């Protein structure tokens, strides 16, 4: 799962914004990150907005992004 997220920076950015900022994106099947996320099963249409497909993906991605951010902050100090 993480391999696919790292291969597609636009998808990664969208997922981070959804999980951490609560940002909403309109669901357009032909939008590149939405299309890629749907292909991997990470994203679904939730009343016209993009949503993470399930709680397992949501928690795994959240933990991964949080760990990376923590590691990045530790490197600064």
N, C-alpha and C positions, 0 to 999 in steps of 0.2 A: 504494500500500500504506500509506504513512505517513498519508495523508489519512484513511483508514478508521480507523486506530488512534487518531488524534487526535479523531475524531468520537465515539468511544465510550470514555469514561474508565475504565469497568469492565474493558473488554477490555485497555486499555493497562496498567492496574494488574496484571491477571492475567499478561500477557506479561512485564512487568518482574519480577514475583515468580518466575516460572518460570525466566527467563534469569539473573537475578542472585542470587536467594536459593535456587534449586533447590527451591522450594516445589512440592509436588504437590497437585493438585486432582482430586477424583473427577470422572469424565466423566459428566455428566448433560446429555443433549441439550437439555433444556428450561431449563437454567440460562442466563440472558440472555447473559453474556459468552461462554459456550461456544457457544451457538447462533449468535451473531454471528461469532465466530471461525471456526466451521465454515462458515458461509455464504460468507465471504471466502476460505476455503481455508487460513487461517492455523493452525488447530488440528485435531488428529485424536485419535481414541481409541487410546491405547497401553496395552493390558492393563487397561482400566478407569480409567486416569488421562489427564488432558489433557496433550497434548504439542504442541510446535510442529511443523508439518507436514513441513518439510524443512530441510536445512542452509542453503539460500540464504535463506529467510525468517529463520531463526535468526540468521545472521550479519548480515544487513541490519538487523534490528530491534535486535540487540545494539549494533551500531555507532551507530545513530541514538540510542538511549537514552543511550549512553555520551557521545556528543558533546553532547547536551542537558545532561547532568549536569555535564560539564566547563565548558560555557558558563555554567551557573548558578553554579558555584563561583567562576569567574573574576569574575563580577559582584559577588560578595561582597567581594573584595579590592580 
